[in-house]
Amino acid sequence: MMEISEQGWPEPALNGSEEDTLLGSLERQRATFIWKASGVDAAGMRMRVGASELTLASLVKHLAFVEDEKIATFLTGEYGGPWDWYAIREDRSIPWRITDEDTPESLIALWQGAVLRSRAAYAQVLADGGPAALTRVEWDEDVSVRRLLADVIEEYARHTGHADLIREAVDGVVGEDPPDGAPPAAYPPLR
């Protein structure tokens, strides 16, 4: 089973099952990412560092899309969330684009909704067959749930690094964990 610190921070189990380790790692990455990407104003969310076009806002939107895309493409075949899936098939940059309607609050809510949908989809698929369960929604090859979880963990790890650098430039926040050890308010609680 995944471990939760006294402050509520998710941790992979020290001696858990494969499923617990993967889900715990994913939840820790999610919590760390949203700690870095939330709690700043609109200017901070849109701040760029150096030549990169990445912003906290674009990272939040992109990872919300990644959560929904993995569900749709590999787990359930249900194309949920607020995405124009047909347009995105033609232009993969859409989930990175920030519009005037994309406020810090709306982006965090978008990400939270995607995380909740993703948790539910993984819980169902894992209950039906565990991490070794094979799924084939859109690819011509079987893909294990284990591989999907590893891909999402990798995606979060990459972009948490980006968010860390951007957040340091925005307001100086650095570190691996929040100073008080508690997950940010934007992190959807584990049930």
Secondary structure, 3 states (H helix, E strand, C coil): CCEECCCCCEECCCCCCHHHHHHHHHHHHHHHHHHHHCCCCHHHHHCCCCCCCCCHHHHHHHHHHHHHHHHHHHHCCCCCCCCCHHHHHHCCCHHHCCCCCCCHHHHHHHHHHHHHHHHHHHHHHHHHHCCCCEECCCCCCCEEHHHHHHHHHHHHHHHHHHHHHHHHHHHCCCCCCCCCCCCCCCCCCCC
